Amino acid sequence: MLYENYKIMFSNYPDVVNFKQMRKMLGNIGVSLGYKLLRDKTIRSTKIGRDYKILKIDVISYLINKND
């Protein structure tokens, strides 16, 4: 099911998104909530220098599992 959603959801985004793109994908959430999701590892990410790199599949997984 996750792979099927991956092909459909956010098809206009790259496979690896930045913090700003992730916030937009989640409905323009606030900066504080965005950092909280990454800090608490609710959404997995990698920090490279000052930038966060987030896999699109992890954002989709968060959205799907959020309602469980």
N, C-alpha and C positions, 0 to 999 in steps of 0.2 A: 504494500500500500504506500509506503514512504517513497519508493522509486517512482510509482505512478504519479504521485503528487509532485515530485521533483521535476518531472518533465513538463508539468502543467503550470505549477505555481512559480511566479517570479521569473518567467522565461526571459524577461528583458534585463535581468541582473546577471553579473558574472558568477562563476562558481565560488569565488572567494570575494566577500564583500568587506567594506570598511565599516567603521562605527556609524558614520552618518547614514550610509545605505541601510544598515541593519535597523536603525531607528525608523527610517522611512518605511521599510518593509513591515514593521510592527505598528503601523498607523501613526507615524510621527510622535512616538512616545518621547517623553522628556529625557534630557541628558542624564539626570540623576537616576532615573529608573533604568536607562540603558546601561550605565556603569554598574548598577546594582546587579542586573542580570548577568553581566560578565564576571564581576567580582565574586558573586556567590556560585559561579559555575553552573548557573541555570541554563545558560547558553555557552557552549564551549568556544574558546577563542585562543589565539596566540598573539602575544604582544611582541612586536618587532620595533625596537626603539620606542617611539612614543605612539605608534599606531597599532591598533587592534586589527587582526585579520580573522574573519569569521567565515566558516564554511556555510554556504547557502543551505545545504542540507541540514545543518544544525538549527538554523532559524526555522526551517519548515518543520523539523522534528519538534521543536518547542511549541509551535502553533498547534500541531496535531495532538500532542500529548497534554497540552494545557487544559483541555476540556475533559480529560479522563478522571 
